[in-house]
Amino acid sequence: DSGVTQTPKHLITATGQRVTLRCSPRSGDLSVYWYQQSLDQGLQFLIQYYNGEERAKGNILERFSAQQFPDLHSELNLSSLELGDSALYFCASSVYRDEQFFGPGTRLTVL
Amino acid sequence: DQQVKQNSPSLSVQEGRISILNCDYTNSMFDYFLWYKKYPAEGPTFLISISSIKDKNEDGRFTVFLNKSAKHLSLHIVPSQPGDSAVYFCAASATRWASGSRLTFGEGTQLTVNP
């Protein structure tokens, strides 16, 4: 158990819909990262927050957004969903530059 | 542009023997490297890391070697155990990126350790 929690574990929705994925980092970790793992692909960095502020952005679509709240939990919002958005979404946390610890992931299926 | 590459999608070894997983990178700004292990339906689990100021880091059965001139790193597992069977990801980050320490991952190598 990494100490990072993600909800929900599974999410099935339809094209055009909007969903919110939630992540609670390890106690004391100020950095939260979001990654996407599509079928047969490695993990792609989406976005990083540090103590409530956006710190780095990867190949995140404009339809996706994220935020980190004062209690340090983070949410990833995915809107206007397309079939290609079906993937595993992982959240990770770290003390700023140390090893990142990953949550169990949310499996999103867009039908 | 795949900045971190794991050219072997799979590797099969016998229990008790050495497993060697390889990783190449192209971005000279990378100065911190990590290996993660991933089981199906779980998140990646951190295994071991190495800073670019070192060429070797050891933790129990796991040793990571870094060859900066070749932009190559490898993970050695000795002795290999059936429980080591998983997908292994190599990852890299750059401290010089002012915007944070995102990880760039390789595609992963499926290690199978046969009893």
Boltz contact constraints between the chains, C-beta under 6 A:
constraints:
  - contact:
      token1: [A, 42]
      token2: [B, 105]
      max_distance: 6.0
  - contact:
      token1: [A, 42]
      token2: [B, 107]
      max_distance: 6.0
  - contact:
      token1: [A, 42]
      token2: [B, 108]
      max_distance: 6.0
  - contact:
      token1: [A, 43]
      token2: [B, 105]
      max_distance: 6.0
  - contact:
      token1: [A, 45]
      token2: [B, 102]
      max_distance: 6.0
  - contact:
      token1: [A, 48]
      token2: [B, 100]
      max_distance: 6.0
  - contact:
      token1: [A, 48]
      token2: [B, 102]
      max_distance: 6.0
  - contact:
      token1: [A, 55]
      token2: [B, 100]
      max_distance: 6.0
  - contact:
      token1: [A, 56]
      token2: [B, 99]
      max_distance: 6.0
  - contact:
      token1: [A, 56]
      token2: [B, 100]
      max_distance: 6.0
  - contact:
      token1: [A, 56]
      token2: [B, 102]
      max_distance: 6.0
  - contact:
      token1: [A, 90]
      token2: [B, 43]
      max_distance: 6.0
  - contact:
      token1: [A, 97]
      token2: [B, 101]
      max_distance: 6.0
  - contact:
      token1: [A, 99]
      token2: [B, 46]
      max_distance: 6.0
  - contact:
      token1: [A, 99]
      token2: [B, 49]
      max_distance: 6.0
  - contact:
      token1: [A, 102]
      token2: [B, 43]
      max_distance: 6.0
  - contact:
      token1: [A, 102]
      token2: [B, 44]
      max_distance: 6.0
  - contact:
      token1: [A, 103]
      token2: [B, 43]
      max_distance: 6.0
  - contact:
      token1: [A, 104]
      token2: [B, 42]
      max_distance: 6.0
  - contact:
      token1: [A, 104]
      token2: [B, 43]
      max_distance: 6.0
  - contact:
      token1: [A, 105]
      token2: [B, 43]
      max_distance: 6.0
